[in-house]
Amino acid sequence: MIKPKALKPGDTIATVSLSWGGAGLFPHRYEAGKRQLMDAFGLRVVEMPHALRPPEWVAQNPRARARDLMQALSDPAIHGIISCIGGDDSIRTLPYTDLEVIRNHPKVFMGFSDTTVTHFAFLKAGVVSFYGPSILAGFGENGGLHGYLANSVRQILFGTQIPGAITPNTTGWTVERLEWARPELQGRVRTLQPSDGWHWLQGSGVAHGRLIGGCLEVLDWLRGSDYWPSREEWRGALLFIETSEEAPPPETVVRMLRPLMLMGILPNLSGVLMGRPGGATLTVADHARHEHAVHTFLRDECGLPDLPLVTNMDFGHTDPIMTLPLGVMAELDCDRRVFSITEAATLKLS
């Protein structure tokens, strides 16, 4: 995998709207995310030409969305790119996405949810990208950045050392919904739920593999496309999955995983990492039902009782989240219950 250069204070970050035009709909939320990103990391943030267009315009112009990304990659004055927000139709940008541009201009690229589509374009181009916070969801957090999010971004994007063991968030998590349409709520800190750590449900020993994954619903849309990794690329990988704020029920999650068994992917993985399920209406009991469904599916239906499975992890659609580098080697030590990233995700600065 080709790695981008690490970020440093003073670098310029471009923002792009590759899916939903939420930044144009909620400019105060965008400005809060931009300000908090700049203040926390000493970065300069600029918008690509169509990043702040109204949602209706963004929806009608997938070519322009892709052009913004290609332009940001090609511009030597820009050092990294962060998605404004996810959505549901980044897939429409793929016909206009040039893999050679991605390959020839490797830069930090970050986002989550529907941004999974663009991550898989980077993966196909052979370039490391980063599953992490977006401008509106993450960097735009009400009342300021979570320390866990900021520390992970700093460790993964600004550091050039091997990250090593990644610790669970212990300060609490939230999925409380505060309406972005009400600017007066931007300064109100969301209520945190107690964190009880990650759940190591099965597996023993130490498993190694490259991190590949994203939002499960979006992965399901990509199956069968040219952007889907080959069976050889999946072999030995650590699959990370999480579900969106649409809160698909456990039965639907299992249905989306069944094709991966049929395709021969699950039996050849090194392990599965599962983020805490998204959805403001889900309770902790609902989370447990999701875990039980996936655990039972892998153990009993697939006959994979030894495949390492860790759930309730801090990535995806609850906050705060860690940053995961796609295509980089990682490790699950099931006996010690330690998750580590065992390869530097960025290149040292010249």
DAJOCOR-V938697 format. One record per residue. N is the residue number from 1. RES is the residue in one letter. PSI is psi in whole degrees, -180 to 180 (999 if undefined). NEAR is the number of other C-alpha atoms within 8 Angstrom. Layout:
n=N res=RES psi=PSI near=NEAR
n=N res=RES psi=PSI near=NEAR
This chain:
n=1 res=M psi=139 near=7
n=2 res=I psi=134 near=8
n=3 res=K psi=142 near=11
n=4 res=P psi=164 near=12
n=5 res=K psi=146 near=11
n=6 res=A psi=151 near=13
n=7 res=L psi=159 near=11
n=8 res=K psi=156 near=9
n=9 res=P psi=140 near=7
n=10 res=G psi=-15 near=7
n=11 res=D psi=157 near=12
n=12 res=T psi=128 near=12
n=13 res=I psi=133 near=13
n=14 res=A psi=143 near=14
n=15 res=T psi=143 near=14
n=16 res=V psi=148 near=15
n=17 res=S psi=97 near=15
n=18 res=L psi=-8 near=15
n=19 res=S psi=-95 near=15
n=20 res=W psi=142 near=13
n=21 res=G psi=48 near=17
n=22 res=G psi=-28 near=11
n=23 res=A psi=-34 near=16
n=24 res=G psi=-28 near=11
n=25 res=L psi=-35 near=8
n=26 res=F psi=72 near=10
n=27 res=P psi=-32 near=9
n=28 res=H psi=-36 near=7
n=29 res=R psi=-42 near=13
n=30 res=Y psi=-47 near=13
n=31 res=E psi=-36 near=9
n=32 res=A psi=-45 near=10
n=33 res=G psi=-42 near=14
n=34 res=K psi=-47 near=12
n=35 res=R psi=-44 near=8
n=36 res=Q psi=-33 near=12
n=37 res=L psi=-46 near=12
n=38 res=M psi=-44 near=11
n=39 res=D psi=-39 near=8
n=40 res=A psi=-32 near=7
n=41 res=F psi=2 near=9
n=42 res=G psi=32 near=11
n=43 res=L psi=159 near=13
n=44 res=R psi=135 near=9
n=45 res=V psi=129 near=10
n=46 res=V psi=154 near=8
n=47 res=E psi=137 near=10
n=48 res=M psi=162 near=10
n=49 res=P psi=-33 near=6
n=50 res=H psi=11 near=12
n=51 res=A psi=-32 near=15
n=52 res=L psi=16 near=11
n=53 res=R psi=157 near=10
n=54 res=P psi=152 near=11
n=55 res=P psi=-38 near=11
n=56 res=E psi=-42 near=7
n=57 res=W psi=-45 near=9
n=58 res=V psi=-43 near=15
n=59 res=A psi=-33 near=10
n=60 res=Q psi=-3 near=6
n=61 res=N psi=66 near=8
n=62 res=P psi=-31 near=13
n=63 res=R psi=-41 near=8
n=64 res=A psi=-37 near=8
n=65 res=R psi=-47 near=16
n=66 res=A psi=-37 near=13
n=67 res=R psi=-38 near=10
n=68 res=D psi=-43 near=13
n=69 res=L psi=-45 near=11
n=70 res=M psi=-39 near=12
n=71 res=Q psi=-41 near=8
n=72 res=A psi=-39 near=11
n=73 res=L psi=-38 near=15
n=74 res=S psi=-17 near=8
n=75 res=D psi=114 near=7
n=76 res=P psi=-15 near=6
n=77 res=A psi=-11 near=5
n=78 res=I psi=132 near=12
n=79 res=H psi=-17 near=12
n=80 res=G psi=165 near=13
n=81 res=I psi=134 near=16
n=82 res=I psi=133 near=13
n=83 res=S psi=142 near=15
n=84 res=C psi=-41 near=17
n=85 res=I psi=165 near=18
n=86 res=G psi=-136 near=14
n=87 res=G psi=-137 near=9
n=88 res=D psi=11 near=8
n=89 res=D psi=32 near=9
n=90 res=S psi=-25 near=14
n=91 res=I psi=-25 near=7
n=92 res=R psi=-12 near=7
n=93 res=T psi=-15 near=13
n=94 res=L psi=-38 near=10
n=95 res=P psi=-19 near=5
n=96 res=Y psi=9 near=9
n=97 res=T psi=124 near=10
n=98 res=D psi=110 near=7
n=99 res=L psi=-29 near=10
n=100 res=E psi=-36 near=7
n=101 res=V psi=-43 near=10
n=102 res=I psi=-45 near=13
n=103 res=R psi=-38 near=12
n=104 res=N psi=-12 near=6
n=105 res=H psi=63 near=8
n=106 res=P psi=125 near=12
n=107 res=K psi=157 near=11
n=108 res=V psi=127 near=15
n=109 res=F psi=129 near=10
n=110 res=M psi=148 near=13
n=111 res=G psi=177 near=16
n=112 res=F psi=-174 near=15
n=113 res=S psi=-121 near=13
n=114 res=D psi=-15 near=13
n=115 res=T psi=-11 near=14
n=116 res=T psi=-38 near=15
n=117 res=V psi=-50 near=12
n=118 res=T psi=-32 near=9
n=119 res=H psi=-38 near=12
n=120 res=F psi=-25 near=10
n=121 res=A psi=-42 near=12
n=122 res=F psi=-42 near=14
n=123 res=L psi=-43 near=12
n=124 res=K psi=-34 near=11
n=125 res=A psi=-10 near=10
n=126 res=G psi=27 near=9
n=127 res=V psi=133 near=15
n=128 res=V psi=136 near=16
n=129 res=S psi=178 near=13
n=130 res=F psi=120 near=13
n=131 res=Y psi=101 near=14
n=132 res=G psi=-165 near=14
n=133 res=P psi=151 near=13
n=134 res=S psi=176 near=15
n=135 res=I psi=-50 near=16
n=136 res=L psi=-40 near=14
n=137 res=A psi=98 near=10
n=138 res=G psi=-76 near=14
n=139 res=F psi=-25 near=14
n=140 res=G psi=17 near=16
n=141 res=E psi=136 near=12
n=142 res=N psi=128 near=11
n=143 res=G psi=6 near=9
n=144 res=G psi=165 near=9
n=145 res=L psi=144 near=12
n=146 res=H psi=139 near=8
n=147 res=G psi=-36 near=6
n=148 res=Y psi=-44 near=10
n=149 res=L psi=-49 near=14
n=150 res=A psi=-42 near=10
n=151 res=N psi=-38 near=8
n=152 res=S psi=-44 near=10
n=153 res=V psi=-45 near=12
n=154 res=R psi=-42 near=10
n=155 res=Q psi=-42 near=9
n=156 res=I psi=-40 near=15
n=157 res=L psi=-28 near=12
n=158 res=F psi=-21 near=10
n=159 res=G psi=150 near=11
n=160 res=T psi=6 near=12
n=161 res=Q psi=164 near=5
n=162 res=I psi=124 near=9
n=163 res=P psi=-37 near=13
n=164 res=G psi=-150 near=8
n=165 res=A psi=134 near=8
n=166 res=I psi=124 near=9
n=167 res=T psi=147 near=6
n=168 res=P psi=155 near=8
n=169 res=N psi=130 near=11
n=170 res=T psi=-1 near=8
n=171 res=T psi=-5 near=6
n=172 res=G psi=157 near=9
n=173 res=W psi=163 near=12
n=174 res=T psi=149 near=11
n=175 res=V psi=17 near=10
n=176 res=E psi=136 near=7
n=177 res=R psi=113 near=5
n=178 res=L psi=121 near=6
n=179 res=E psi=123 near=6
n=180 res=W psi=-20 near=9
n=181 res=A psi=-6 near=5
n=182 res=R psi=94 near=7
n=183 res=P psi=-27 near=8
n=184 res=E psi=-15 near=5
n=185 res=L psi=-6 near=10
n=186 res=Q psi=-32 near=12
n=187 res=G psi=-1 near=8
n=188 res=R psi=122 near=7
n=189 res=V psi=133 near=8
n=190 res=R psi=149 near=9
n=191 res=T psi=133 near=6
n=192 res=L psi=143 near=7
n=193 res=Q psi=149 near=7
n=194 res=P psi=140 near=8
n=195 res=S psi=132 near=9
n=196 res=D psi=22 near=5
n=197 res=G psi=-175 near=9
n=198 res=W psi=151 near=9
n=199 res=H psi=114 near=8
n=200 res=W psi=99 near=11
n=201 res=L psi=-29 near=9
n=202 res=Q psi=165 near=11
n=203 res=G psi=154 near=11
n=204 res=S psi=164 near=9
n=205 res=G psi=-158 near=7
n=206 res=V psi=129 near=9
n=207 res=A psi=134 near=11
n=208 res=H psi=148 near=12
n=209 res=G psi=166 near=12
n=210 res=R psi=140 near=12
n=211 res=L psi=121 near=15
n=212 res=I psi=134 near=11
n=213 res=G psi=-158 near=11
n=214 res=G psi=-154 near=13
n=215 res=C psi=125 near=15
n=216 res=L psi=-40 near=13
n=217 res=E psi=-38 near=9
n=218 res=V psi=-39 near=12
n=219 res=L psi=-39 near=12
n=220 res=D psi=-35 near=8
n=221 res=W psi=-29 near=6
n=222 res=L psi=-15 near=10
n=223 res=R psi=132 near=7
n=224 res=G psi=-8 near=5
n=225 res=S psi=171 near=6
n=226 res=D psi=-13 near=4
n=227 res=Y psi=-2 near=8
n=228 res=W psi=129 near=10
n=229 res=P psi=151 near=8
n=230 res=S psi=164 near=6
n=231 res=R psi=-37 near=8
n=232 res=E psi=-37 near=6
n=233 res=E psi=-32 near=8
n=234 res=W psi=-26 near=12
n=235 res=R psi=123 near=10
n=236 res=G psi=5 near=11
n=237 res=A psi=159 near=15
n=238 res=L psi=109 near=15
n=239 res=L psi=123 near=11
n=240 res=F psi=134 near=12
n=241 res=I psi=151 near=12
n=242 res=E psi=160 near=15
n=243 res=T psi=154 near=16
n=244 res=S psi=-179 near=15
n=245 res=E psi=-11 near=8
n=246 res=E psi=-10 near=7
n=247 res=A psi=60 near=11
n=248 res=P psi=138 near=8
n=249 res=P psi=164 near=7
n=250 res=P psi=-37 near=10
n=251 res=E psi=-38 near=7
n=252 res=T psi=-38 near=8
n=253 res=V psi=-45 near=12
n=254 res=V psi=-40 near=11
n=255 res=R psi=-34 near=8
n=256 res=M psi=-23 near=11
n=257 res=L psi=-26 near=8
n=258 res=R psi=-41 near=8
n=259 res=P psi=-31 near=8
n=260 res=L psi=-29 near=10
n=261 res=M psi=-44 near=11
n=262 res=L psi=-34 near=7
n=263 res=M psi=-2 near=6
n=264 res=G psi=15 near=9
n=265 res=I psi=-51 near=12
n=266 res=L psi=-44 near=7
n=267 res=P psi=-19 near=8
n=268 res=N psi=6 near=10
n=269 res=L psi=159 near=14
n=270 res=S psi=-22 near=13
n=271 res=G psi=169 near=13
n=272 res=V psi=129 near=13
n=273 res=L psi=132 near=12
n=274 res=M psi=123 near=12
n=275 res=G psi=160 near=14
n=276 res=R psi=132 near=15
n=277 res=P psi=142 near=15
n=278 res=G psi=164 near=15
n=279 res=G psi=116 near=11
n=280 res=A psi=-20 near=8
n=281 res=T psi=-9 near=5
n=282 res=L psi=139 near=11
n=283 res=T psi=172 near=6
n=284 res=V psi=-35 near=6
n=285 res=A psi=-38 near=7
n=286 res=D psi=-41 near=8
n=287 res=H psi=-42 near=12
n=288 res=A psi=-36 near=8
n=289 res=R psi=-38 near=9
n=290 res=H psi=-47 near=12
n=291 res=E psi=-46 near=10
n=292 res=H psi=-41 near=8
n=293 res=A psi=-45 near=11
n=294 res=V psi=-41 near=11
n=295 res=H psi=-48 near=10
n=296 res=T psi=-40 near=9
n=297 res=F psi=-50 near=10
n=298 res=L psi=-44 near=12
n=299 res=R psi=-48 near=11
n=300 res=D psi=-50 near=9
n=301 res=E psi=-41 near=7
n=302 res=C psi=-15 near=8
n=303 res=G psi=39 near=7
n=304 res=L psi=60 near=9
n=305 res=P psi=-14 near=9
n=306 res=D psi=-4 near=8
n=307 res=L psi=118 near=13
n=308 res=P psi=133 near=15
n=309 res=L psi=119 near=13
n=310 res=V psi=129 near=13
n=311 res=T psi=177 near=13
n=312 res=N psi=28 near=13
n=313 res=M psi=163 near=13
n=314 res=D psi=66 near=13
n=315 res=F psi=154 near=14
n=316 res=G psi=-133 near=17
n=317 res=H psi=19 near=14
n=318 res=T psi=158 near=13
n=319 res=D psi=149 near=11
n=320 res=P psi=165 near=13
n=321 res=I psi=155 near=13
n=322 res=M psi=171 near=11
n=323 res=T psi=128 near=13
n=324 res=L psi=127 near=9
n=325 res=P psi=121 near=12
n=326 res=L psi=136 near=14
n=327 res=G psi=1 near=12
n=328 res=V psi=147 near=14
n=329 res=M psi=140 near=11
n=330 res=A psi=175 near=14
n=331 res=E psi=139 near=12
n=332 res=L psi=115 near=13
n=333 res=D psi=96 near=12
n=334 res=C psi=-31 near=14
n=335 res=D psi=-41 near=7
n=336 res=R psi=-9 near=5
n=337 res=R psi=56 near=8
n=338 res=V psi=130 near=10
n=339 res=F psi=128 near=11
n=340 res=S psi=146 near=11
n=341 res=I psi=117 near=14
n=342 res=T psi=13 near=11
n=343 res=E psi=138 near=10
n=344 res=A psi=139 near=12
n=345 res=A psi=-13 near=13
n=346 res=T psi=164 near=12
n=347 res=L psi=150 near=10
n=348 res=K psi=146 near=7
n=349 res=L psi=141 near=5
n=350 res=S psi=999 near=2
